[in-house]
Amino acid sequence: MRPCRSARRSRLAGRFLPRRALLPALFFSVLAVPVQAADLLTIARDALDNNAELASSRAQTGGVEAGRDVERADLLPQLSATGNVAHNRQYESQSVGGAGVTGQGGSQDDDYNSVSLGLEATQALFDARNRREVEQAEREIDQQHYRLAATEQQVLIDVSTAYFEILRAHEILEARLAQERAIGRQLEQAREQFDVGLIAITEVEEAKAAFDQARAERIAAESDLQVRFEALERLTGERYASIDALGDEMPIAPPTPNERDAWVELAIENNPLVLASLAGVEVSRSGVDIARAGQLPTLNAFANYQYADSDSDGLSGHDSNSQVGVRLNVPLYTGGRTSASVRQNTYLLESSQYDFEAQRRDTIQQVRSRYTQVSNDVSTVEARAQAIVSNQSALDATRAGYEVGTRNIVDVLNAEQNLYNAIADHASARYDYVINRLTLRQQAGTLDESALQEVNAWLDGDTVSFTLPEEGGAHDAALEIGEPPTPQ
């Protein structure tokens, strides 16, 4: 498969002449996956459906919601039934009148069966502890919903980062391949010139060392691209043969609103981790209320019915009785358990308040840092683009000096390496801007599908495949180093 990236920033690297490329190699030639270009939004939706961490968080949310029903059950009517069926054997030996005298009923043995049934219904009329346990369960649900939102946003930023890291690795690989081809051509020319006695062996060795370095950098870039594709697969559970590339004309602008304090306010109001920590304070406060409720009485209404029957000798019919009433329970002394529980939960409340403050401070720091990074990225991208132009001019001047004998091949090699480094740095700066922009949205608690749609619109029709770039890459530099100097 050939990536459609032949026009990548050709305006920045003018005068680059594509030549014969080295043979490309497939990373996974053994994998027969269908070609399906996926964009950022498609992959993000795959992650929301298939990400394991997010699925776990959703299951936890369901469990916490069920916990509220568990606590609420204690406030609803309770109905229980009991039954007992038994075989009884009775031995009885009694004396009547004195020792050795046995009356008519003085000794009776009896075998009989008995049945008893009971039914009881209770309803809590006043139980402060149970009611506050329900309130705590509801606050735990709020906290878990915020945690789920935080997990969803983390999945979105992880997928976005993995996506653009693939594109970063691909563009860097394009630059390293072009660099290797260019220096490889210079090495060939240097050997030809040495064979005819135009240059010394030292220049050949210098070119060989530069080529080996370029080859090592290309191999590292290939490995990095493979690793980046696999990282995306872990997040989504899907394997993608190709993904859409970032367009050259994407807007590079400061964040909106263009005020750091405005982003901080957004984060305090919307960041799900901050809101989850604040909900955690309320959960802990409910714990204190529950502990204090242990000092209060409980009042329950009850009704029961009892039925008993047996076939014992001398008995006939059955017994039954019923009751309706209220039951009051007043705790007088519990061994100090209640007061100790109040102290324990008070400390937990204090701890949760410090946790909230720590999360708030961390979020503010993260928002300020990301805002500064995005603002600086705007200038950095522009500066990196200009650096390509400057390094291209420097390379042209160095080649001209080499032709007239004022520069040597080492100067040309260094100039070319600087150019390709500038190209790679410019690619990195663009992706730093995109990733930092999305991370700023995450820290502010506003990263959602609409935010990804905005970035997704920056993708163009080109694709990046799970292969190495082929001949004709966008960063193929001029492979000619100029005419060698004429010996005097």
C-alpha positions in Angstrom: 0.0 0.0 0.0 1.2 3.5 -0.8 0.4 6.4 1.4 -1.0 9.4 -0.4 1.3 11.9 1.1 3.3 13.0 -1.9 2.3 16.7 -1.5 3.1 17.1 2.2 4.4 20.6 2.7 6.1 20.8 -0.7 5.9 24.6 -0.4 8.2 24.5 2.6 10.7 22.2 1.1 10.9 23.5 -2.5 13.6 22.4 -4.8 13.4 18.9 -3.4 13.9 16.5 -6.4 12.5 12.9 -5.8 14.8 10.2 -6.9 14.9 6.4 -6.8 13.9 5.3 -3.2 15.2 2.5 -1.1 13.0 -0.6 -1.2 10.1 -0.2 1.3 9.3 -2.9 3.8 6.1 -3.9 5.4 5.9 -3.8 9.2 3.4 -6.7 9.3 3.6 -8.4 5.9 2.0 -11.5 7.5 -1.2 -9.6 8.4 -3.9 -9.6 5.8 -6.1 -6.7 7.0 -8.5 -5.0 4.6 -7.8 -1.4 3.6 -10.1 0.9 5.6 -9.1 4.5 6.2 -10.5 5.7 9.5 -10.7 9.2 10.8 -10.3 10.5 14.3 -14.0 10.6 15.0 -14.6 7.0 13.9 -11.8 5.7 16.0 -12.9 7.7 19.0 -16.4 6.2 18.7 -14.8 2.8 18.5 -13.0 3.5 21.7 -16.1 4.7 23.5 -17.8 1.4 22.5 -14.9 -1.0 23.1 -12.4 0.5 25.5 -11.9 -1.9 28.5 -11.2 0.8 31.1 -14.4 2.7 30.1 -16.5 -0.5 30.1 -15.2 -1.2 33.7 -16.1 2.3 34.8 -19.6 1.9 33.4 -20.0 -1.4 35.2 -18.9 0.3 38.4 -21.5 3.0 37.9 -24.2 0.4 37.6 -23.0 -1.2 40.8 -23.0 2.1 42.7 -26.6 2.9 41.4 -27.7 -0.5 42.6 -26.2 0.3 46.0 -28.8 3.1 46.4 -31.6 0.5 46.0 -29.9 -1.6 48.6 -29.9 1.2 51.2 -33.4 2.3 50.2 -34.8 -1.2 50.9 -34.5 -0.7 54.7 -37.0 2.1 54.5 -39.6 0.1 52.7 -42.0 -2.5 54.2 -40.5 -5.7 55.3 -42.5 -8.9 55.2 -41.2 -12.2 56.5 -42.7 -15.7 57.1 -41.5 -18.5 59.3 -42.6 -22.1 59.4 -41.8 -25.1 61.6 -42.8 -28.7 61.3 -41.5 -31.1 63.9 -41.9 -34.6 65.3 -41.9 -34.6 69.1 -41.4 -37.4 71.6 -42.2 -36.7 75.2 -41.2 -38.8 78.2 -42.8 -38.1 81.5 -42.4 -39.8 84.9 -44.0 -38.3 87.9 -45.0 -39.6 91.4 -48.3 -38.8 93.0 -48.8 -38.9 96.8 -45.3 -40.2 97.8 -42.4 -42.4 96.9 -43.3 -45.7 95.3 -46.9 -44.7 94.7 -47.9 -44.1 91.0 -51.1 -42.4 90.2 -53.2 -42.8 87.1 -51.5 -40.0 85.3 -48.2 -40.3 87.0 -46.3 -41.5 84.0 -47.2 -40.6 80.4 -45.2 -41.0 77.2 -46.4 -39.3 74.0 -45.2 -39.1 70.3 -46.8 -36.4 68.3 -46.3 -34.0 65.4 -46.5 -30.2 65.5 -46.8 -27.4 63.0 -46.3 -23.7 63.6 -46.5 -20.8 61.2 -45.6 -17.1 61.6 -46.0 -14.0 59.5 -44.7 -10.6 60.4 -44.7 -7.2 58.6 -42.7 -4.2 59.7 -42.5 -0.6 58.4 -39.9 1.9 59.5 -41.6 5.1 60.8 -38.5 6.9 61.9 -35.0 5.7 61.2 -32.5 8.5 60.7 -29.5 6.3 60.1 -31.1 4.4 57.2 -32.4 7.7 55.6 -28.9 9.2 55.7 -27.4 6.0 54.3 -29.8 6.5 51.3 -28.6 10.1 51.0 -25.0 9.0 51.1 -25.7 6.4 48.3 -27.2 9.1 46.1 -24.1 11.3 46.6 -21.9 8.3 45.8 -23.9 8.0 42.5 -23.1 11.6 41.7 -19.5 11.1 42.4 -19.3 7.9 40.3 -21.0 9.7 37.4 -18.3 12.4 37.5 -15.7 9.7 37.6 -17.3 8.0 34.5 -17.2 11.4 32.7 -13.6 11.7 33.6 -12.9 8.3 32.2 -14.7 9.0 29.0 -12.7 12.2 28.5 -9.5 10.3 29.3 -10.3 7.8 26.7 -10.9 10.5 24.1 -7.6 12.2 24.9 -5.7 8.9 24.9 -7.2 8.0 21.5 -6.5 11.5 20.1 -3.0 11.4 21.3 -2.4 7.9 19.9 -3.9 9.0 16.6 -1.7 12.0 16.2 1.4 10.3 17.5 1.0 7.9 14.5 0.8 10.9 12.1 3.8 12.4 13.9 5.8 9.2 13.6 4.9 8.9 9.9 6.0 12.4 9.0 9.2 12.0 10.9 9.8 8.7 9.1 9.2 10.4 5.8 11.9 13.0 6.7 14.3 10.2 7.8 13.8 8.2 4.6 14.4 11.3 2.5 17.5 12.1 4.6 18.9 8.5 4.1 18.3 8.6 0.4 20.0 12.0 0.0 23.0 11.1 2.1 23.2 7.7 0.4 23.4 9.4 -2.9 26.1 11.7 -1.6 28.0 8.6 -0.4 27.8 7.1 -3.9 29.1 10.3 -5.4 31.9 10.6 -2.9 33.1 7.1 -3.7 33.0 7.9 -7.4 35.0 11.0 -6.8 37.5 9.2 -4.7 37.9 6.5 -7.3 39.0 9.1 -9.8 41.2 10.9 -7.3 39.1 14.1 -6.9 38.7 13.8 -3.1 40.5 12.2 -0.2 39.3 9.0 1.6 38.5 11.1 4.7 35.5 12.6 2.9 34.2 9.2 1.9 34.4 8.1 5.5 32.6 11.2 6.7 29.8 10.5 4.2 29.7 6.9 5.3 29.4 7.9 8.9 26.6 10.3 8.1 24.8 7.6 6.1 25.1 5.1 8.9 23.6 7.7 11.3 20.8 8.5 8.9 20.1 4.8 8.5 19.9 4.3 12.3 17.5 7.2 12.6 15.3 5.7 9.8 15.2 2.3 11.6 14.2 4.0 14.8 11.5 5.9 13.1 10.1 2.7 11.5 9.9 1.1 14.9 8.2 4.1 16.4 5.5 4.1 13.7 4.8 0.4 14.3 4.6 0.9 18.1 2.2 3.9 17.6 -0.2 1.8 15.5 -0.2 -0.9 18.1 -0.9 1.6 20.9 -4.0 2.7 19.1 -5.2 -0.9 18.8 -5.0 -1.4 22.6 -7.3 1.6 23.2 -10.0 0.5 20.7 -9.7 -3.2 20.4 -9.6 -2.7 16.6 -6.8 -2.8 14.0 -6.7 -0.1 11.4 -5.0 -0.5 8.1 -4.8 3.2 7.5 -5.9 6.5 9.0 -6.6 9.9 7.6 -3.8 12.4 7.7 -3.7 16.0 9.0 -4.1 18.6 6.4 -1.4 21.2 5.6 -3.9 24.0 5.9 -5.1 23.4 9.4 -5.6 26.6 11.4 -2.9 27.4 14.0 -4.5 29.9 16.3 -4.5 30.7 20.1 -7.1 29.0 22.2 -10.5 30.6 22.5 -11.3 32.2 24.9 -7.9 33.8 24.7 -7.6 34.4 28.5 -6.0 32.0 30.9 -8.3 32.9 33.8 -11.4 32.1 31.7 -10.0 28.6 31.1 -9.4 28.2 34.8 -13.0 29.1 35.6 -14.2 26.6 33.0 -12.1 23.9 34.7 -13.4 24.6 38.2 -17.0 24.5 36.9 -16.7 21.6 34.5 -13.6 19.4 35.2 -15.1 16.0 36.2 -12.2 15.1 38.5 -12.8 18.4 40.5 -16.5 17.7 40.6 -15.9 14.1 41.7 -13.6 15.3 44.5 -16.3 17.8 45.6 -18.9 15.1 45.6 -16.5 13.0 47.6 -16.6 15.7 50.3 -20.4 15.3 50.4 -20.1 11.6 50.6 -17.8 11.9 53.6 -20.1 14.5 55.2 -23.0 12.0 54.9 -20.7 9.5 56.7 -20.6 11.9 59.7 -24.4 12.3 59.6 -24.8 8.5 59.6 -22.5 8.1 62.6 -24.4 10.8 64.5 -27.7 9.1 63.7 -26.5 6.1 65.7 -27.5 8.2 68.8 -31.1 8.6 67.7 -34.0 6.3 68.5 -35.8 4.2 65.8 -39.5 3.7 65.6 -41.1 0.8 63.6 -44.7 -0.3 63.1 -45.3 -4.0 63.1 -48.0 -6.7 62.7 -47.6 -10.4 63.2 -49.7 -13.5 63.2 -48.8 -16.9 64.8 -50.5 -20.3 64.2 -49.7 -23.6 66.0 -51.2 -27.1 65.8 -50.2 -30.5 67.1 -51.7 -34.0 67.4 -50.6 -34.5 70.9 -52.8 -36.8 73.1 -55.5 -35.0 74.9 -55.4 -31.9 72.6 -57.5 -30.9 69.7 -57.8 -27.8 67.6 -55.1 -25.2 67.1 -53.7 -22.1 68.7 -53.4 -18.7 66.9 -52.7 -15.1 67.9 -51.9 -11.8 66.2 -50.4 -8.5 67.2 -50.4 -4.9 65.8 -48.3 -2.2 67.3 -45.2 0.0 67.2 -41.8 -0.7 68.5 -39.4 1.9 69.9 -35.7 1.3 70.2 -33.6 3.9 72.2 -29.8 3.3 72.3 -28.7 4.2 75.8 -25.1 3.0 75.7 -23.2 1.2 72.9 -19.8 0.9 74.5 -18.5 4.2 72.9 -19.0 2.9 69.4 -21.2 5.9 68.3 -18.8 8.6 69.5 -15.8 6.8 68.0 -17.6 6.4 64.7 -18.3 10.1 64.7 -14.6 10.9 65.3 -13.6 8.5 62.6 -15.9 9.9 59.9 -15.0 13.4 60.9 -11.4 12.7 60.1 -12.4 11.1 56.8 -14.4 14.2 56.0 -11.3 16.3 56.7 -9.2 14.1 54.4 -11.7 14.4 51.6 -11.7 18.2 51.9 -7.9 18.2 51.5 -8.2 15.8 48.5 -10.6 18.2 46.9 -8.2 21.1 47.4 -5.3 19.1 46.0 -7.4 18.2 42.9 -8.5 21.8 42.5 -4.9 23.1 42.7 -3.6 20.4 40.3 -6.3 21.2 37.8 -5.6 24.9 37.9 -1.9 24.2 37.4 -2.6 21.8 34.5 -5.0 24.3 32.8 -2.5 27.1 33.1 0.3 25.0 31.8 -1.7 23.7 28.8 -2.9 27.2 28.0 0.7 28.4 28.0 1.8 25.5 25.9 -0.9 26.0 23.3 -0.2 29.7 23.1 3.5 29.0 22.6 2.8 26.2 20.1 1.3 28.8 17.8 4.6 30.7 17.7 6.6 27.5 17.6 4.9 26.1 14.5 5.5 29.3 12.7 9.2 29.4 13.8 9.7 25.8 12.8 8.3 26.5 9.4 10.6 29.4 8.9 13.5 27.2 10.1 12.9 24.8 7.2 13.1 27.8 4.8 16.3 29.0 6.5 17.9 25.6 6.6 17.1 25.1 2.9 18.8 28.4 2.1 21.8 27.4 4.2 22.0 24.1 2.4 21.9 25.8 -1.0 24.6 28.2 0.1 26.8 25.4 1.5 26.4 23.4 -1.8 27.5 26.5 -3.7 30.5 26.9 -1.5 31.3 23.2 -2.0 31.3 23.7 -5.7 33.8 26.5 -5.5 35.9 24.8 -3.0 35.2 26.9 0.1 33.2 24.2 1.8 33.8 20.5 2.2 31.5 17.5 2.2 31.2 17.5 6.0 29.6 21.0 5.8 27.2 19.8 3.2 26.2 16.8 5.3 25.7 18.9 8.4 23.5 21.3 6.4 21.4 18.5 5.1 21.0 16.9 8.5 20.0 20.3 9.9 17.3 20.6 7.1 15.8 17.2 7.8 15.9 17.9 11.6 14.0 21.1 10.9 11.4 19.2 8.9 10.9 16.7 11.7 10.8 19.4 14.3 8.1 21.3 12.3 6.0 18.1 12.1 6.4 17.6 15.9 5.4 21.2 16.6 2.2 20.8 14.6 1.2 17.7 16.5 2.2 19.2 19.8 -0.2 22.0 19.1 -3.1 19.7 18.3 -2.5 17.4 21.3 -2.0 20.2 23.7 -5.2 22.0 22.4 -7.3 18.8 23.0 -5.6 18.3 26.4 -6.5 21.9 27.4 -10.1 21.0 26.6 -9.9 17.9 28.7 -8.5 19.8 31.7 -11.3 22.3 31.3 -13.9 19.5 31.2 -15.1 20.4 27.8 -13.6 17.6 25.7 -16.4 15.8 23.9 -17.4 14.6 20.5 -18.0 18.1 19.2 -14.4 19.0 20.1 -13.2 16.0 18.2 -15.4 16.9 15.2 -13.7 20.3 15.0 -10.3 18.7 14.9 -11.5 15.9 12.6 -12.4 18.6 10.0 -8.7 19.4 9.8 -8.0 16.0 8.3 -7.6 15.8 4.5 -8.1 13.1 1.9 -4.6 11.7 2.4 -4.1 8.5 4.4 -1.3 7.0 6.4 -1.0 3.2 6.1 0.6 0.6 8.3 3.5 0.4 5.9 6.7 2.3 5.3 6.5 5.3 2.9 7.4 4.5 -0.7 9.2 6.4 -3.4 8.4 10.0 -3.9 8.0 11.1 -0.3 7.3 14.8 0.3 10.6 15.4 1.9 12.9 14.0 -0.8 15.6 16.6 -0.9 17.8 17.4 -3.8 20.0 14.4 -4.0 22.7 16.2 -6.0 25.3 17.9 -3.9 26.6 19.9 -6.8 29.6 19.7 -9.0 32.9 18.9 -7.2 35.5 21.6 -7.1 37.9 21.7 -10.1 41.4 20.9 -9.0 43.8 23.9 -9.6 
